[in-house]
Structures are given as C-alpha cells and as structure tokens.
Amino acid sequence: MVTIRNALLSTAILTATCVLNVEAATDAERIAALEAQLNQQKAAMREQQRMIEAMDAELQRLKTGEPTAVVPVQPGTGTGAEPYGADPAATVAATPPAAAPESTSKLSAKVYGFVMADAIYDFKRVDPDWQDTLRVTTIPTESGLYGNDGNFVFSVRQSRLGISGDYGEDITYKLEGELFGVGSDQGQTTLRVRHAWATYKNFGMGQTWSNFMDIDIFPNTIDYWGPTGMVFYRNKQARYTFPMGEDEFSVSIEDPDTALSVGRFRDTDNCDLPTAPPDCESTDSTAADVFQSYNDIPDLSARYRNNGDFGHYQVAGIVRKLGYERLDTGDDDYEVGWGINTSAGLKTWGDDVLKLQLVYGEGIGNYMNDGGLDIAPDSANILRASAETVPITGISTYYDHYWNDKWSTSVGWSMIDLDTSSGQDDSEFKRGQIAQINLLHYPADHVMLGTEFIWGEREDISGNTGTDYRIQFSLKVDFDTGDLLRR
C-alpha cells in the first residue's frame, strides 16, 4: 500500500509541477511553484531515508539474535511540511529467519585487473626466456653466454585479469590470471593461473599466497620478479584461520614439491651409482634421469600476524618431508626441512612504509622467490654420497616513500645465500643480490607511469660472478568494475 501511494503521489507532484510551470504568469509565481516542488521532493527523500534506516536497524537485530522489533512508520499528510505517502498502519517488522533479506544471499562479482606495458633496456644480457624481468638466477657468470651486451625489450606479460566476489558474509572466491608464462611456457606471453581460491567462513582451499609468506612486504616496484631473498610462493593448500580481533593465527597444509639437485653426478651413468642393481645395464641414463622428488605428505605451516597502528609484524614456520626416489630400483628416502620467516611492515611518516624480512631454514628453497634448492648430495665421493637439506638465509629490506598523492619512490635491497653442499656442481647457484630504486607518477586515477633502475648479481659455488643492470619504463592502467550482481 505504501509503495502504491508513494507512486501515485509522485505522479501527482510531477503533474502539478507541469501545470504550475505552464500557468505561472510571472517569475515570482514560477519561483513559488519551484520552491513548493523542491520542498515536496525533500520531504519524500527524508521519508525514504527513515524507512531505509528502520529496515537496516531491524536487519542488524536479526543478525545479532535480538528479539523481534516492530518499528512504526509515522503517518504523513502528503504536504510539503511533512513526509508524504506515509501509511499510518505501515510497519517494518522482523522477517522470519527462513526469509532473510535477499541481498545477503545474492552472488557478488567484480572484474578487476590491469593492462601493463614495459619498455626495458638491459645493459647486459640474461637468459632469453626471462628477458622481461631481472631474475638473478638467469644472470650468466660466463661472459657472452647469451650474446653481446645490450638488449631492448617490450613486454605486456605483467597484465592481469581476475574476478572475485562473495555469497553473503561466509563465502568468498577469487580467480585470477596473468600473461607471464613459466615452466613449460617460460618465455611465452600466455595465460596462467595466479589465484584460484575459495573460502567458507574461516576455511579456505585452492591456490593462493603460501601461509609461510607475507605478501604485504612486497615493495612498490615495477620489475616483475622482485626481491630475490623474499619468501614468495603461490601454492595449492588448505588453510584454517583463527580470528583474533585485528590479529590472526592460521594453519595450513600445502602442496609439497621437493626441489632437488644431483649436483656433480648429473652426468654420471646410473649403473655407476653405488645403489645401482647388480644386473644394471647402461642405457645412457644418468643420475639426473634416475632421481626425482617423491612427496607423500603435505607441508605443514603456521603463521601469526599482529596488526596495529604501527603497521604489522608476522612470524611463520614450516615443516616439510623432502622425499626422493630412484626410478630404476624404486628405492626412496627423505630428509626433514624446516624454516622460520619473520617480517614486518612498519609505518613511518605519512603513507611511508618500511618493509623488512629475515628468513632462515633448511630445505625451504622451493618457497623462496629465486634461487631455491631443498636437498643436494652431501659428498663429492660417489661411494659415500647421500642427500642432505640445504640451509638458506634470505634478507629483504625496502622503503616505500610517497612524496605526495602523485609521486612515489621505492628503494631497497634483497639477498639470498645458500650454504651449499660438497656434492653440488661448481656451476650451481650460491648467492644472489638485487637492488632497485624508482620514481613513479600517478597523473590520474587508475594510471601509473614510472621508471626504475635495477641491479642484480649472481655468484656460483665456484666463486664466479655475473652482474646485470637495466632501466625499465612502465605504463599501467588498472580497472575494477565493482559489484556486477550486487551493490
């Protein structure tokens, strides 16, 4: 009844307005007519706002389990002096639980992402499959390995597209991809999944940031790969988070994937290995062909995060079973890996943030941003060699400074160091460093233009080193549709 009466009255107001505008012969009469119309519209808006507030209050009572309340709507006369269209008998009553407000159960969805184009001049050369970014492990330690110094690259591989949303308060989802191919697609501009993550209340499952890492310490830089000594891994997992006010504690089991090296025995005939069967016949197979990872237990990680006005700090730990096996004999064994990751994002002045991380562990290389190795041979003597975990130290320290709302600079340094074993090959990765500084400009909403200088260094077990430095200019335009299905 209230809706019908409001509609009729709105029609009457519009009709009366037209009549007044036609019949008013003088400016004074026109002014009076417009003032009357304005007063009526204001009254209507006040009444609608009162009804919205009453319905919202009742909804909150339902959610908190408070007793049902009946909120009367005050009657009106339809004049400009008070709310129009009000029905003296109209009320806003509590809705039975079985018929909760429809908006709490509708699907929410938004499309988001960005288009990002990079123009890069590399003063040296890296592995061509990774020329779009300065990944430290791709820097050669042999001069001229990838050709003459100097390389110009255009890239759009950082561009990203995602969709996310929820079903009410208890269910969320995210599906996100980008164009930076890795693995069998390395070097290609091809779509790959970044996140495929769903949650129900405090439980989540799918692929997203590892529970062992802290994504909030990733600096405001534009090179794709980022700090070499940072724990950085999107992993498939199942996670439960215990809310603790502003803080949180979470536990997860994560997909295991042992990163192993057969070291200096890479090219050794498998029949020459000490565990080869007595009747072994050489088939041109080597140790690299025979040994592979064997993972039958998921990694276990736990994380505590404290949030406050100062920023945040986080402590995470992980335990892993690092299995390996021989394909020719079926023999298998394992080592135990573990790690502790401490990190913090500390607010300083204005919007500035100091981002710090220190990580140490044995057999956690698979979770590092670059240069990771979990297990390797523990001896150069093939008759005594077995596997051992590789100790790793990672450091990352960056500072994000915002000059104002149009300009920012990020500067910092990161390092990873592997305590390599005597069974590894001299050409294998030992230590890496990266340093960056940039100047980014935000000329309009959703637009970023910026230039960044990047330096990187790789050191092998042999002591050979290789360095590279480059300049990158990027344009990024982001978008976010907001809720498409519910607002």
C-alpha positions in Angstrom: 0.0 0.0 0.0 2.8 2.4 0.9 4.6 1.8 -2.4 1.4 2.3 -4.5 0.5 5.5 -2.6 4.1 6.8 -3.0 4.0 6.2 -6.7 0.6 7.9 -7.1 1.7 10.9 -5.1 5.0 11.2 -7.1 2.9 11.2 -10.3 0.6 13.9 -8.8 3.6 16.0 -7.9 5.1 15.8 -11.4 1.7 16.6 -12.9 1.2 19.6 -10.6 4.7 20.8 -11.4 3.9 20.9 -15.1 0.7 22.7 -14.5 2.3 25.2 -12.3 5.1 25.9 -14.8 2.6 26.5 -17.5 0.1 28.5 -15.6 2.6 30.7 -13.7 2.5 34.0 -15.5 5.2 35.8 -13.6 8.7 35.0 -12.3 7.5 35.2 -8.8 4.9 32.6 -9.4 7.4 30.3 -11.1 9.7 30.7 -8.1 7.0 29.9 -5.7 6.0 26.8 -7.7 9.6 25.5 -7.9 10.0 26.1 -4.1 6.9 24.1 -3.5 8.1 21.3 -5.7 11.5 21.3 -4.0 10.0 21.1 -0.5 7.9 18.1 -1.6 10.9 16.3 -3.0 12.9 16.9 0.1 10.1 15.6 2.3 9.9 12.5 0.1 13.6 11.8 0.4 13.5 12.3 4.2 10.7 9.7 4.5 12.6 7.2 2.3 15.8 7.7 4.4 13.8 7.0 7.6 12.4 3.8 6.1 15.9 2.6 5.0 17.3 3.3 8.5 14.5 1.4 10.1 14.9 -1.6 7.9 18.7 -1.6 8.4 18.3 -1.5 12.2 15.9 -4.4 12.1 18.3 -6.4 9.9 21.1 -5.8 12.4 18.8 -7.0 15.2 18.1 -10.2 13.3 21.8 -10.9 12.7 22.7 -10.4 16.4 19.8 -12.6 17.6 18.0 -9.8 19.5 14.2 -10.0 20.0 12.0 -9.0 17.1 11.1 -5.4 17.0 8.3 -3.6 15.2 9.2 -0.1 14.1 6.2 2.1 13.2 6.4 4.5 10.3 4.9 7.9 11.3 1.9 9.0 9.2 2.1 12.0 6.9 -0.3 14.2 5.2 1.3 14.5 1.8 2.0 18.2 2.2 5.4 19.9 1.8 5.5 20.3 5.6 5.9 16.6 6.4 6.7 13.2 4.8 4.4 12.3 2.0 2.8 9.0 1.2 3.1 7.6 4.7 0.6 5.0 5.8 -0.4 5.2 9.5 -0.8 1.4 9.5 2.5 0.6 7.8 5.3 -1.0 9.9 8.7 -2.5 9.3 8.7 -5.9 11.1 11.3 -8.6 11.7 11.5 -11.1 8.8 11.3 -14.8 9.8 14.7 -16.5 9.6 13.6 -18.6 6.7 13.1 -15.5 4.6 16.2 -13.5 5.3 16.7 -10.3 3.2 17.5 -11.4 -0.3 20.6 -9.2 -0.6 22.6 -11.3 2.0 22.4 -14.4 -0.2 22.9 -12.9 -3.7 26.1 -13.6 -5.6 28.5 -10.7 -5.7 31.0 -10.5 -8.5 33.5 -7.9 -9.8 36.0 -8.0 -12.6 39.4 -6.3 -11.9 42.9 -6.2 -13.2 45.2 -4.0 -15.2 47.0 -3.6 -18.5 50.7 -3.1 -18.0 53.3 -2.4 -20.7 57.0 -2.4 -20.0 59.9 -0.9 -22.1 63.2 -2.3 -20.9 66.8 -1.7 -21.8 69.2 -4.3 -20.4 72.8 -3.2 -20.4 74.0 -6.8 -20.2 72.1 -10.0 -21.2 70.1 -12.7 -19.3 68.6 -16.0 -20.3 66.3 -15.0 -23.3 63.3 -16.9 -21.7 63.5 -14.4 -18.8 64.4 -11.2 -20.5 61.2 -9.5 -19.4 62.4 -9.3 -15.8 65.7 -9.3 -13.9 65.6 -12.7 -12.2 69.0 -13.1 -10.5 69.5 -16.8 -11.3 69.2 -16.1 -15.0 72.3 -13.8 -15.0 75.2 -15.6 -16.7 78.5 -16.0 -14.9 80.2 -16.6 -18.3 80.8 -13.6 -20.5 78.9 -13.7 -23.8 76.8 -16.8 -23.0 73.7 -15.2 -24.3 75.3 -12.9 -26.9 76.6 -9.4 -26.9 75.8 -6.9 -24.2 72.7 -4.7 -24.7 69.1 -5.8 -25.2 65.9 -3.8 -25.7 62.6 -5.5 -24.8 58.9 -4.5 -25.0 56.6 -6.7 -22.8 52.9 -6.9 -21.8 53.3 -10.1 -19.8 52.6 -8.4 -16.4 49.0 -7.7 -17.5 46.4 -9.3 -15.2 42.7 -10.2 -15.2 40.6 -11.5 -12.3 37.1 -12.0 -10.9 36.2 -12.1 -7.2 33.2 -11.9 -5.0 31.1 -13.5 -2.3 27.8 -15.1 -1.3 26.9 -13.1 1.7 29.4 -12.9 4.6 30.5 -16.6 4.8 31.6 -17.4 1.2 34.2 -15.8 -0.9 36.1 -16.6 -4.1 38.8 -15.4 -6.4 40.0 -16.5 -9.8 42.9 -14.5 -11.3 45.4 -14.9 -14.1 48.2 -13.1 -15.8 50.2 -13.4 -19.1 53.7 -14.3 -17.7 54.3 -17.9 -18.7 56.6 -20.0 -16.6 57.5 -23.7 -16.5 56.9 -25.3 -19.9 55.6 -21.9 -21.1 58.6 -19.9 -19.9 59.4 -17.1 -22.3 55.9 -17.0 -23.6 53.1 -14.4 -23.4 50.4 -16.9 -22.3 47.7 -17.0 -19.6 48.5 -18.7 -16.4 46.6 -19.0 -13.1 47.8 -16.9 -10.2 44.9 -17.4 -7.7 42.1 -19.9 -7.6 40.9 -19.5 -4.0 37.6 -20.1 -2.2 36.7 -19.7 1.4 33.8 -20.8 3.6 33.8 -18.9 6.9 37.4 -19.4 8.3 38.3 -22.3 6.0 40.0 -21.7 2.6 41.2 -24.1 -0.1 42.7 -23.7 -3.6 45.8 -21.8 -4.8 46.9 -18.5 -3.3 49.8 -17.0 -1.3 51.6 -19.5 0.9 50.8 -19.3 4.6 54.6 -19.2 5.1 54.9 -15.8 3.3 54.0 -12.2 3.8 52.7 -10.6 0.6 52.4 -7.2 2.3 56.2 -6.7 2.4 56.5 -6.9 -1.4 57.8 -3.4 -2.3 56.1 -0.8 -4.6 58.4 -1.7 -7.6 57.6 -2.3 -11.2 60.1 -5.1 -12.2 58.1 -8.3 -12.3 60.2 -10.7 -10.3 61.0 -8.6 -7.2 63.3 -9.3 -4.2 65.4 -12.4 -4.7 65.7 -13.1 -0.9 62.0 -12.9 -0.2 59.7 -15.9 0.7 57.3 -15.7 -2.3 55.2 -18.6 -3.4 51.6 -19.1 -4.6 50.9 -22.6 -3.5 47.9 -25.0 -3.6 46.8 -25.5 0.0 44.0 -25.9 2.6 44.0 -23.3 5.4 42.1 -22.5 8.6 42.4 -19.1 10.1 41.6 -18.3 13.7 40.4 -14.7 14.0 41.9 -12.8 17.0 40.3 -9.4 16.7 42.6 -7.3 14.5 45.2 -10.1 14.6 45.1 -13.7 13.2 46.6 -17.1 13.5 46.4 -19.6 10.6 47.5 -23.2 9.9 47.7 -24.8 6.5 48.8 -27.9 4.8 50.4 -27.1 1.4 51.3 -28.9 -1.8 54.8 -30.4 -1.4 57.3 -30.2 -4.2 60.9 -31.1 -3.4 63.5 -29.1 -5.4 66.5 -31.4 -5.6 69.8 -31.4 -7.3 72.0 -34.4 -8.2 74.9 -32.0 -8.2 78.2 -33.1 -9.7 76.7 -36.5 -10.5 74.3 -35.1 -13.1 76.0 -36.8 -16.0 77.1 -40.0 -14.1 75.9 -43.2 -15.7 73.1 -44.6 -13.5 75.0 -48.0 -13.4 77.9 -46.3 -11.8 75.9 -45.1 -8.8 76.5 -47.0 -5.6 72.9 -48.1 -5.2 72.6 -49.5 -8.8 71.3 -53.0 -9.1 73.8 -55.8 -9.7 72.4 -56.6 -13.1 72.3 -52.9 -14.2 72.8 -52.4 -17.9 73.8 -49.0 -19.2 71.1 -47.3 -21.3 72.6 -43.8 -21.5 70.6 -42.9 -18.4 72.3 -40.6 -15.9 71.7 -39.7 -12.3 69.6 -36.7 -13.4 67.3 -39.1 -15.3 67.0 -41.6 -12.4 66.4 -39.5 -9.3 63.2 -37.5 -8.8 61.2 -36.0 -6.0 58.8 -38.2 -4.0 56.3 -36.4 -1.9 53.6 -38.3 0.0 53.0 -35.9 2.9 51.9 -32.2 2.6 54.0 -29.4 4.0 52.7 -28.0 7.3 52.9 -24.3 8.1 51.6 -22.0 10.8 51.5 -18.2 10.9 50.8 -15.5 13.5 50.1 -11.9 12.4 49.8 -8.8 14.6 48.2 -5.7 13.2 48.2 -2.2 14.8 48.6 1.5 14.3 52.3 0.9 13.8 51.7 -1.4 10.8 52.1 -5.2 11.3 54.6 -7.9 12.1 54.4 -11.6 11.3 56.1 -14.8 12.3 55.6 -18.0 10.3 57.1 -21.5 10.5 57.1 -24.6 8.2 58.0 -28.3 8.5 58.5 -30.4 5.4 59.1 -34.0 4.4 61.5 -33.8 1.4 61.2 -37.2 -0.3 63.2 -38.5 -3.3 63.3 -41.8 -5.1 65.2 -43.8 -7.8 63.1 -44.8 -10.8 65.3 -47.8 -11.8 65.2 -49.5 -8.4 62.2 -47.9 -6.6 64.3 -47.1 -3.6 63.2 -44.0 -1.7 64.3 -41.9 1.2 63.6 -38.4 2.7 65.1 -35.5 4.7 63.2 -33.2 7.0 63.1 -29.5 6.1 62.1 -26.6 8.3 62.1 -22.8 8.3 61.2 -19.6 10.3 60.1 -16.4 8.5 59.9 -13.1 10.3 58.6 -10.0 8.6 57.2 -6.5 9.3 55.7 -3.6 7.6 56.3 -0.5 9.8 54.5 2.8 9.1 56.9 5.8 9.5 55.8 9.2 8.1 52.6 9.9 6.2 51.9 6.9 3.9 55.6 5.7 4.0 56.3 2.0 5.0 59.5 0.3 5.9 59.3 -3.4 4.7 61.6 -6.0 6.3 62.0 -9.7 6.2 64.5 -12.2 7.6 64.1 -15.9 6.9 66.3 -18.9 7.7 65.7 -22.6 7.3 66.9 -25.9 5.8 65.2 -27.3 2.8 62.8 -24.3 2.2 64.3 -23.2 -1.2 61.1 -24.1 -3.0 59.3 -21.3 -1.1 61.9 -18.6 -2.0 61.4 -16.1 -4.7 64.5 -17.1 -6.6 67.5 -19.5 -6.3 65.7 -22.1 -4.2 67.1 -25.6 -3.6 65.8 -28.1 -1.0 68.2 -31.1 -1.0 71.5 -32.0 -2.6 74.3 -34.6 -2.4 76.3 -34.3 0.8 79.6 -35.6 -0.6 81.7 -35.4 -3.7 82.6 -39.1 -3.3 80.0 -41.1 -5.2 80.5 -44.1 -2.9 79.6 -42.1 0.2 77.1 -39.6 -1.2 73.6 -39.3 0.2 71.1 -36.4 0.4 71.1 -33.5 2.8 69.0 -30.4 3.2 70.4 -27.1 2.0 70.4 -24.3 4.6 69.2 -20.9 3.2 69.2 -17.4 4.5 67.1 -14.7 2.9 67.0 -10.9 3.7 64.8 -8.2 2.2 64.7 -4.5 3.2 62.8 -1.9 1.2 61.3 1.5 1.9 58.2 2.8 0.1 58.1 6.7 0.2 55.2 8.8 -1.0 56.2 12.3 -1.9 52.5 13.2 -2.3 49.4 11.7 -3.9 51.0 12.0 -7.4 54.6 10.7 -6.8 56.3 7.9 -5.0 59.7 6.2 -4.7 60.7 2.7 -3.6 64.3 1.8 -2.8 65.7 -1.4 -1.3 68.0 -4.4 -1.4 67.5 -8.2 -1.1 69.8 -11.1 -0.8 69.6 -15.0 -0.7 72.5 -17.2 0.4 72.7 -21.0 0.2 75.0 -23.0 2.4 75.8 -25.3 -0.4 77.0 -28.9 -0.1 80.2 -30.6 -1.3 78.3 -32.8 -3.6 76.9 -29.9 -5.7 78.4 -28.8 -9.0 80.7 -25.8 -9.1 78.4 -24.0 -11.6 75.4 -24.2 -9.3 73.9 -21.1 -7.7 75.4 -20.0 -4.4 74.3 -16.4 -3.7 72.2 -13.6 -5.3 71.5 -10.0 -4.7 69.2 -7.4 -6.2 68.8 -3.6 -5.6 66.1 -1.3 -7.0 65.2 2.4 -7.0 62.3 4.0 -8.9 60.2 7.2 -9.4 56.5 6.5 -10.1 53.9 9.1 -11.2 50.1 8.8 -10.8 48.8 11.5 -13.1 45.1 10.4 -12.9 43.0 7.8 -11.1 43.9 4.2 -12.2 47.0 5.4 -14.1 50.7 4.8 -13.2 53.8 5.9 -15.2 57.2 5.1 -13.8 60.9 4.5 -14.3 63.0 2.0 -12.3 66.7 1.2 -12.2 67.6 -2.4 -11.2 70.9 -4.1 -10.4 71.5 -7.8 -9.8 74.3 -10.1 -9.1 74.7 -13.9 -9.2 77.5 -15.9 -7.6 78.2 -19.6 -8.3 79.7 -22.2 -5.9 83.0 -21.8 -7.9 83.1 -18.1 -7.0 82.4 -16.9 -10.5 80.1 -13.9 -10.5 77.9 -12.2 -13.0 76.2 -8.8 -12.8 73.5 -7.1 -14.7 71.7 -3.7 -14.6 68.8 -2.3 -16.5 66.3 0.5 -16.8 62.6 -0.1 -17.1 59.8 2.3 -18.0 56.2 1.1 -17.5 52.6 2.3 -18.1 49.9 0.7 -16.0 46.1 1.3 -16.3 44.0 -0.7 -13.8 40.3 -1.3 -13.7 37.7 -2.5 -11.2 34.0 -2.8 -12.2 32.8 -3.0 -8.6 30.0 -5.5 -7.8 28.3 -6.5 -11.1 25.5 -8.5 -9.4 25.0 -6.7 -6.1 25.8 -3.3 -4.8 
